[in-house]
Amino acid sequence: MKLGFIGCGNMASAIISGTVKSGTVAGSDIYAFNPTETKVNMLAEKFGINSCKSGVELSLIHISEPTRHSLIS
């Protein structure tokens, strides 16, 4: 299974942490995009996830609330 996240806020970070630590999904099967690269790069280093350059690269996504509102506006 592959997971993708647009927005790497607290909720996405918690889901990524839980799924990787539980062994449900390998970090290498998780893709994430964040408007600022700092957070996604930190998660990539910590959990081995893949950093995406845009949300278009993702097929299955969790959109965090702050990001969703900025995308809809």
Secondary structure, DSSP 8 states (H G I E B T S, - for coil): --EEEE--SHHHHHHHHHHHHHTSS-GGGEEEE-SSHHHHHHHHHHH--EE-SSGGG-SSEEE-HHHHHHHH-
